[in-house]
Amino acid sequence: MIFDAENLFSNKQDLNTVSVKTASTDAIKVGAGNTVHENWFTVIVNQAITAGSATTVTVALETDDTAAFSSPKTLYSVALNTPVAVGTPIQVRIPQGVEGYLRAAYTPGAALTGGKVTAGLFVDTDLK
């Protein structure tokens, strides 16, 4: 897998103390339509995602027609039970419906006590 800084939403983004929906540190302008549907939305857990009590963390791929994400639309989401182990892969083809901009979002069910993630668009799914 080749990491391209231009296609990363999060680069080892720290989720420690996150207790509400948190957007990725970056959004990517890809254009409207299906220009990126051959790419993979991939999230890599760099440091275990933990919480003080059993909870979930929802990882989502969102789109909007503006960089401000004033009315984001969720294209894909998955809820993971904590703790989420290092190396846990989340990979899905980019669904149809992209409005121009993409970002990742992380929503915990309760306050997180640790975790770091890298997320972005990739052309392959080889995590070696």
Z-matrix of the N, CA and C atoms (Angstrom, degrees):
N
C 1 1.449
C 2 1.523 1 108.22
N 3 1.301 2 115.57 1 132.19
C 4 1.457 3 121.86 2 179.41
C 5 1.529 4 108.46 3 -103.48
N 6 1.332 5 115.87 4 125.28
C 7 1.457 6 121.46 5 177.42
C 8 1.522 7 108.73 6 -89.01
N 9 1.310 8 116.16 7 125.82
C 10 1.453 9 122.96 8 178.31
C 11 1.521 10 106.83 9 -117.90
N 12 1.323 11 117.34 10 114.45
C 13 1.467 12 121.57 11 -175.60
C 14 1.530 13 112.38 12 -56.42
N 15 1.326 14 117.34 13 -28.26
C 16 1.465 15 120.85 14 179.44
C 17 1.526 16 112.19 15 -70.62
N 18 1.328 17 116.73 16 -16.67
C 19 1.468 18 121.13 17 -176.54
C 20 1.523 19 113.04 18 -114.99
N 21 1.332 20 117.34 19 20.48
C 22 1.462 21 120.54 20 178.22
C 23 1.526 22 111.21 21 -101.67
N 24 1.320 23 115.59 22 134.25
C 25 1.465 24 121.85 23 172.24
C 26 1.527 25 109.53 24 -85.87
N 27 1.321 26 115.57 25 -42.34
C 28 1.459 27 123.25 26 -177.65
C 29 1.519 28 108.33 27 -137.25
N 30 1.327 29 116.80 28 135.75
C 31 1.457 30 120.97 29 175.61
C 32 1.524 31 107.87 30 -121.92
N 33 1.323 32 115.04 31 94.94
C 34 1.468 33 122.35 32 -175.23
C 35 1.534 34 110.58 33 54.59
N 36 1.343 35 115.41 34 44.48
C 37 1.463 36 121.57 35 179.81
C 38 1.520 37 109.79 36 -65.05
N 39 1.321 38 116.24 37 129.73
C 40 1.458 39 122.84 38 -177.63
C 41 1.530 40 109.89 39 -80.03
N 42 1.332 41 116.10 40 123.32
C 43 1.472 42 120.90 41 178.02
C 44 1.518 43 112.13 42 -103.57
N 45 1.335 44 117.33 43 6.01
C 46 1.460 45 120.86 44 178.81
C 47 1.535 46 109.73 45 -60.50
N 48 1.303 47 117.23 46 132.57
C 49 1.470 48 127.43 47 -179.35
C 50 1.526 49 113.86 48 71.90
N 51 1.325 50 119.48 49 5.20
C 52 1.464 51 120.66 50 176.04
C 53 1.526 52 108.82 51 -67.80
N 54 1.330 53 116.91 52 128.59
C 55 1.466 54 120.19 53 -179.04
C 56 1.526 55 112.66 54 -129.05
N 57 1.319 56 117.00 55 -7.30
C 58 1.462 57 122.03 56 177.63
C 59 1.528 58 108.15 57 -134.06
N 60 1.319 59 116.51 58 170.82
C 61 1.464 60 120.01 59 178.90
C 62 1.524 61 109.76 60 -52.92
N 63 1.320 62 114.80 61 129.47
C 64 1.457 63 121.65 62 -178.89
C 65 1.522 64 108.78 63 -128.39
N 66 1.320 65 116.17 64 127.43
C 67 1.462 66 120.75 65 178.94
C 68 1.522 67 110.10 66 -79.35
N 69 1.309 68 115.34 67 156.34
C 70 1.459 69 120.43 68 174.55
C 71 1.523 70 109.29 69 -61.35
N 72 1.320 71 115.89 70 159.76
C 73 1.461 72 119.98 71 -178.07
C 74 1.525 73 112.47 72 -67.80
N 75 1.332 74 117.03 73 -21.70
C 76 1.466 75 120.40 74 -179.61
C 77 1.527 76 110.99 75 -136.09
N 78 1.318 77 114.58 76 153.26
C 79 1.469 78 122.42 77 171.48
C 80 1.523 79 106.39 78 -117.24
N 81 1.321 80 115.72 79 157.60
C 82 1.456 81 120.56 80 -178.04
C 83 1.526 82 109.28 81 -121.68
N 84 1.342 83 115.99 82 128.70
C 85 1.463 84 120.75 83 174.73
C 86 1.520 85 107.54 84 -85.56
N 87 1.337 86 116.08 85 117.04
C 88 1.465 87 120.52 86 -176.98
C 89 1.526 88 112.87 87 -119.33
N 90 1.308 89 117.87 88 -10.77
C 91 1.458 90 120.68 89 -176.63
C 92 1.521 91 110.59 90 89.80
N 93 1.307 92 115.94 91 153.15
C 94 1.461 93 121.07 92 -178.24
C 95 1.517 94 110.80 93 -76.31
N 96 1.309 95 115.07 94 157.50
C 97 1.459 96 120.70 95 177.61
C 98 1.515 97 111.96 96 96.61
N 99 1.301 98 115.48 97 -154.10
C 100 1.459 99 120.29 98 -174.10
C 101 1.528 100 112.13 99 -106.28
N 102 1.324 101 116.77 100 38.61
C 103 1.463 102 120.57 101 -176.98
C 104 1.523 103 113.01 102 -67.79
N 105 1.315 104 118.60 103 -20.98
C 106 1.472 105 121.16 104 -177.04
C 107 1.522 106 112.35 105 -119.63
N 108 1.316 107 118.91 106 14.72
C 109 1.464 108 120.53 107 -173.59
C 110 1.519 109 113.47 108 -65.36
N 111 1.319 110 119.13 109 -15.25
C 112 1.463 111 121.16 110 177.00
C 113 1.528 112 111.86 111 -84.57
N 114 1.329 113 117.09 112 -12.49
C 115 1.459 114 121.14 113 179.96
C 116 1.524 115 111.13 114 -82.58
N 117 1.325 116 115.29 115 165.62
C 118 1.461 117 123.17 116 178.87
C 119 1.519 118 109.78 117 -110.90
N 120 1.329 119 116.64 118 132.78
C 121 1.462 120 121.83 119 167.34
C 122 1.514 121 105.24 120 -82.57
N 123 1.313 122 116.47 121 117.27
C 124 1.460 123 121.10 122 -175.40
C 125 1.514 124 109.78 123 -127.49
N 126 1.333 125 115.62 124 134.78
C 127 1.458 126 122.51 125 174.96
C 128 1.515 127 107.24 126 -122.74
N 129 1.316 128 116.60 127 130.37
C 130 1.457 129 122.58 128 178.16
C 131 1.523 130 107.74 129 -117.44
N 132 1.331 131 116.79 130 127.38
C 133 1.464 132 121.35 131 177.48
C 134 1.527 133 107.42 132 -84.20
N 135 1.350 134 116.37 133 112.18
C 136 1.460 135 122.13 134 -178.88
C 137 1.526 136 112.52 135 -86.86
N 138 1.326 137 116.33 136 -30.76
C 139 1.463 138 122.93 137 177.67
C 140 1.520 139 106.25 138 -139.15
N 141 1.325 140 117.10 139 134.88
C 142 1.467 141 121.10 140 -174.85
C 143 1.527 142 111.44 141 -48.54
N 144 1.335 143 115.22 142 135.50
C 145 1.461 144 121.36 143 176.80
C 146 1.518 145 107.19 144 -88.91
N 147 1.316 146 116.26 145 119.02
C 148 1.459 147 121.63 146 -174.75
C 149 1.522 148 110.99 147 -127.99
N 150 1.332 149 114.45 148 162.01
C 151 1.465 150 121.69 149 176.71
C 152 1.513 151 108.06 150 -144.25
N 153 1.328 152 116.73 151 160.07
C 154 1.446 153 121.59 152 179.95
C 155 1.514 154 113.39 153 -65.97
N 156 1.326 155 116.83 154 -26.18
C 157 1.462 156 121.89 155 177.46
C 158 1.525 157 107.71 156 -137.92
N 159 1.317 158 115.68 157 165.63
C 160 1.464 159 119.79 158 -179.76
C 161 1.528 160 109.42 159 -59.93
N 162 1.286 161 116.22 160 128.58
C 163 1.460 162 121.01 161 179.83
C 164 1.524 163 108.66 162 -157.01
N 165 1.304 164 115.95 163 -174.47
C 166 1.460 165 121.30 164 175.02
C 167 1.515 166 108.80 165 -122.39
N 168 1.299 167 115.35 166 161.05
C 169 1.457 168 121.67 167 168.97
C 170 1.526 169 105.69 168 -130.15
N 171 1.325 170 115.22 169 127.44
C 172 1.455 171 120.89 170 179.79
C 173 1.519 172 109.02 171 -97.87
N 174 1.318 173 114.73 172 127.41
C 175 1.460 174 121.92 173 177.09
C 176 1.526 175 106.41 174 -106.43
N 177 1.325 176 116.20 175 128.21
C 178 1.465 177 120.05 176 -175.90
C 179 1.517 178 111.64 177 -130.94
N 180 1.313 179 115.59 178 150.78
C 181 1.458 180 123.44 179 169.54
C 182 1.520 181 105.84 180 -105.39
N 183 1.334 182 116.32 181 122.14
C 184 1.456 183 121.05 182 -176.90
C 185 1.524 184 110.80 183 -118.10
N 186 1.329 185 115.29 184 154.17
C 187 1.459 186 121.46 185 176.80
C 188 1.524 187 109.38 186 -133.20
N 189 1.322 188 115.60 187 155.82
C 190 1.463 189 121.91 188 175.33
C 191 1.524 190 107.34 189 -158.11
N 192 1.327 191 115.53 190 164.19
C 193 1.462 192 118.94 191 179.23
C 194 1.524 193 112.13 192 -90.72
N 195 1.341 194 117.31 193 -2.31
C 196 1.461 195 121.06 194 176.44
C 197 1.529 196 109.62 195 -130.32
N 198 1.314 197 116.32 196 153.25
C 199 1.462 198 121.72 197 179.51
C 200 1.531 199 111.94 198 -66.87
N 201 1.330 200 117.14 199 -20.32
C 202 1.462 201 121.28 200 -179.82
C 203 1.530 202 112.58 201 -77.05
N 204 1.314 203 117.36 202 -13.86
C 205 1.462 204 122.95 203 -178.65
C 206 1.532 205 110.88 204 51.79
N 207 1.340 206 116.09 205 51.30
C 208 1.458 207 121.07 206 -179.70
C 209 1.521 208 112.57 207 -71.42
N 210 1.329 209 117.62 208 -24.90
C 211 1.470 210 120.81 209 176.69
C 212 1.530 211 108.78 210 -142.66
N 213 1.343 212 116.71 211 70.45
C 214 1.468 213 119.59 212 -176.31
C 215 1.522 214 112.85 213 -66.83
N 216 1.316 215 114.43 214 147.41
C 217 1.465 216 122.43 215 176.47
C 218 1.523 217 106.94 216 -117.36
N 219 1.322 218 116.50 217 132.57
C 220 1.456 219 121.10 218 179.71
C 221 1.526 220 109.48 219 -83.94
N 222 1.332 221 115.31 220 123.61
C 223 1.465 222 120.84 221 177.17
C 224 1.523 223 111.43 222 -92.12
N 225 1.334 224 116.04 223 -29.34
C 226 1.471 225 121.47 224 -177.24
C 227 1.518 226 107.93 225 -158.87
N 228 1.326 227 116.91 226 143.02
C 229 1.462 228 120.23 227 172.59
C 230 1.522 229 109.61 228 -151.66
N 231 1.320 230 114.92 229 152.38
C 232 1.457 231 121.77 230 177.06
C 233 1.528 232 107.49 231 -143.57
N 234 1.337 233 115.97 232 137.04
C 235 1.464 234 121.38 233 177.03
C 236 1.522 235 108.63 234 -100.30
N 237 1.327 236 115.98 235 128.27
C 238 1.460 237 122.38 236 -179.50
C 239 1.522 238 109.62 237 -114.41
N 240 1.321 239 116.84 238 136.80
C 241 1.460 240 120.91 239 176.70
C 242 1.524 241 109.73 240 -79.39
N 243 1.336 242 116.18 241 134.80
C 244 1.465 243 119.61 242 176.90
C 245 1.522 244 109.40 243 -81.24
N 246 1.319 245 119.33 244 150.10
C 247 1.456 246 125.49 245 -2.60
C 248 1.525 247 111.45 246 -76.20
N 249 1.322 248 115.10 247 146.88
C 250 1.462 249 121.13 248 176.56
C 251 1.528 250 106.61 249 -101.56
N 252 1.315 251 116.53 250 120.29
C 253 1.464 252 121.70 251 -172.86
C 254 1.521 253 113.12 252 -72.33
N 255 1.326 254 114.90 253 152.21
C 256 1.457 255 121.92 254 173.75
C 257 1.529 256 108.17 255 -56.71
N 258 1.309 257 115.63 256 136.53
C 259 1.458 258 120.51 257 178.36
C 260 1.513 259 114.78 258 87.55
N 261 1.326 260 117.94 259 -3.82
C 262 1.462 261 119.96 260 178.36
C 263 1.531 262 108.64 261 -60.15
N 264 1.343 263 116.88 262 119.56
C 265 1.462 264 118.62 263 -177.49
C 266 1.525 265 112.51 264 -90.74
N 267 1.300 266 115.37 265 139.87
C 268 1.459 267 122.36 266 170.02
C 269 1.517 268 104.49 267 -126.33
N 270 1.332 269 116.10 268 115.59
C 271 1.459 270 120.28 269 -177.21
C 272 1.517 271 109.77 270 -141.38
N 273 1.318 272 115.95 271 129.74
C 274 1.458 273 120.92 272 177.98
C 275 1.530 274 108.42 273 -151.99
N 276 1.328 275 116.10 274 142.75
C 277 1.461 276 119.85 275 173.73
C 278 1.518 277 108.99 276 -61.60
N 279 1.315 278 116.57 277 147.45
C 280 1.463 279 120.64 278 178.18
C 281 1.531 280 107.84 279 -65.62
N 282 1.334 281 117.00 280 119.07
C 283 1.472 282 119.63 281 179.80
C 284 1.532 283 111.64 282 -69.93
N 285 1.307 284 115.78 283 163.81
C 286 1.463 285 120.53 284 174.65
C 287 1.520 286 109.28 285 -69.65
N 288 1.313 287 116.14 286 157.33
C 289 1.456 288 120.94 287 177.16
C 290 1.515 289 114.17 288 110.04
N 291 1.336 290 117.71 289 9.77
C 292 1.464 291 121.10 290 179.54
C 293 1.527 292 109.30 291 -63.49
N 294 1.339 293 115.66 292 129.97
C 295 1.466 294 121.12 293 -175.92
C 296 1.533 295 113.46 294 -99.12
N 297 1.320 296 117.89 295 -4.37
C 298 1.466 297 119.19 296 178.60
C 299 1.519 298 113.12 297 139.48
N 300 1.337 299 116.88 298 -39.30
C 301 1.461 300 122.09 299 179.50
C 302 1.522 301 109.09 300 -125.79
N 303 1.335 302 115.68 301 147.69
C 304 1.465 303 121.93 302 176.70
C 305 1.522 304 109.61 303 -128.78
N 306 1.322 305 115.73 304 149.14
C 307 1.459 306 122.00 305 172.29
C 308 1.524 307 108.02 306 -154.37
N 309 1.312 308 115.45 307 166.48
C 310 1.458 309 121.26 308 172.76
C 311 1.527 310 107.81 309 -102.33
N 312 1.325 311 116.19 310 157.52
C 313 1.462 312 121.27 311 175.74
C 314 1.522 313 108.11 312 -141.86
N 315 1.324 314 115.32 313 145.39
C 316 1.461 315 122.33 314 -177.63
C 317 1.527 316 108.04 315 -125.14
N 318 1.340 317 116.15 316 122.28
C 319 1.460 318 120.75 317 -177.48
C 320 1.523 319 109.58 318 -126.69
N 321 1.333 320 118.03 319 110.70
C 322 1.463 321 120.48 320 179.17
C 323 1.524 322 111.54 321 -86.83
N 324 1.333 323 115.61 322 152.42
C 325 1.462 324 120.26 323 174.12
C 326 1.517 325 111.50 324 -77.57
N 327 1.329 326 116.76 325 -23.38
C 328 1.466 327 124.44 326 176.29
C 329 1.522 328 106.85 327 -150.18
N 330 1.321 329 117.31 328 169.05
C 331 1.461 330 121.07 329 -177.23
C 332 1.526 331 111.39 330 -57.53
N 333 1.313 332 115.36 331 133.83
C 334 1.456 333 120.84 332 177.83
C 335 1.526 334 109.75 333 -86.36
N 336 1.318 335 116.00 334 151.59
C 337 1.465 336 120.75 335 179.72
C 338 1.518 337 112.13 336 -114.77
N 339 1.305 338 117.20 337 -0.10
C 340 1.456 339 120.62 338 178.46
C 341 1.505 340 111.50 339 -179.43
N 342 1.313 341 114.90 340 165.33
C 343 1.457 342 120.62 341 175.57
C 344 1.503 343 112.75 342 133.78
N 345 1.333 344 114.96 343 142.07
C 346 1.457 345 121.92 344 174.49
C 347 1.523 346 107.60 345 -138.43
N 348 1.338 347 115.54 346 140.34
C 349 1.461 348 120.46 347 -178.43
C 350 1.523 349 111.08 348 -134.04
N 351 1.315 350 114.25 349 150.55
C 352 1.456 351 122.52 350 169.76
C 353 1.526 352 105.74 351 -118.82
N 354 1.314 353 116.06 352 131.35
C 355 1.464 354 120.36 353 -178.46
C 356 1.514 355 109.60 354 -140.01
N 357 1.324 356 115.83 355 147.22
C 358 1.449 357 118.71 356 178.09
C 359 1.509 358 112.77 357 -179.68
N 360 1.325 359 114.81 358 -169.37
C 361 1.451 360 122.72 359 177.00
C 362 1.527 361 107.87 360 -100.98
N 363 1.319 362 115.68 361 131.66
C 364 1.458 363 121.08 362 -178.23
C 365 1.527 364 108.86 363 -133.92
N 366 1.337 365 115.97 364 152.34
C 367 1.455 366 120.01 365 -179.97
C 368 1.521 367 112.02 366 -89.49
N 369 1.332 368 117.66 367 -12.32
C 370 1.463 369 120.82 368 178.06
C 371 1.521 370 109.30 369 -140.45
N 372 1.315 371 116.11 370 174.32
C 373 1.462 372 120.04 371 -176.98
C 374 1.522 373 112.15 372 -120.81
N 375 1.310 374 117.74 373 19.05
C 376 1.460 375 121.79 374 179.24
C 377 1.527 376 108.70 375 -78.20
N 378 1.338 377 115.93 376 106.45
C 379 1.462 378 120.79 377 -176.28
C 380 1.530 379 112.95 378 -89.96
N 381 1.296 380 118.84 379 13.73
C 382 1.474 381 121.62 380 -179.40
C 383 1.497 382 111.67 381 -71.57
